[in-house]
Amino acid sequence: MGYVILENDDALHLTAEVRRRMAQGWKPLGRVSCYYDTRNEAVRYVQTLVREPVETGATPPPTA
């Protein structure tokens, strides 16, 4: 299983990236988290996505 952690300071940009990845077969793991980055003094939004390995002989998910 592969995973990726997406992070952005703009919730709309994060949502667009999550949707793009979902179209490629990635699945969100849980909800969007957020935290306050004290170094940059900004709120950061985080989403983890997972991708199941493609089984041999299985049809890969469609790509956009």
C-alpha positions in Angstrom: 0.0 0.0 0.0 1.3 3.4 -0.9 0.5 6.6 0.8 1.0 10.3 0.4 0.5 13.2 2.8 -0.7 16.4 1.2 -0.3 19.7 3.0 -1.3 23.3 2.0 -2.1 26.6 3.6 -5.2 27.0 1.4 -8.1 24.6 1.9 -9.4 25.1 -1.6 -6.0 24.2 -3.2 -5.8 21.1 -0.9 -9.3 20.0 -1.9 -8.4 20.4 -5.6 -5.3 18.3 -5.2 -7.2 15.6 -3.2 -9.8 15.4 -5.9 -7.2 15.1 -8.6 -5.5 12.3 -6.8 -8.8 10.5 -6.1 -9.4 10.5 -9.9 -6.1 8.6 -10.1 -7.3 5.9 -7.7 -6.1 7.4 -4.4 -8.5 7.2 -1.4 -8.6 9.7 1.6 -7.7 8.2 4.9 -9.8 10.0 7.5 -10.6 13.6 7.5 -8.6 16.8 6.8 -6.6 17.9 9.8 -5.3 21.4 10.5 -2.7 22.9 12.7 -1.2 26.3 13.4 2.4 26.7 12.1 4.1 29.0 14.5 7.2 29.6 12.3 5.1 30.8 9.4 2.2 32.0 11.5 -0.3 30.3 9.2 -2.9 27.5 9.5 -1.9 24.4 7.5 -4.3 21.8 6.2 -3.3 18.1 5.9 -4.9 15.1 4.2 -3.4 11.6 4.0 -4.3 9.5 0.9 -3.7 5.8 0.4 -3.5 3.6 -2.7 -3.9 -0.1 -2.7 -1.4 -2.1 -4.7 -2.6 -3.3 -8.1 -2.9 -7.0 -8.1 -1.4 -9.0 -11.0 -3.9 -9.4 -13.8 -6.2 -6.8 -12.3 -7.4 -3.8 -14.3 -5.7 -0.6 -13.1 -7.9 2.3 -12.1 -8.7 4.8 -14.8 -6.5 7.9 -15.1 -7.7 11.3 -15.8 
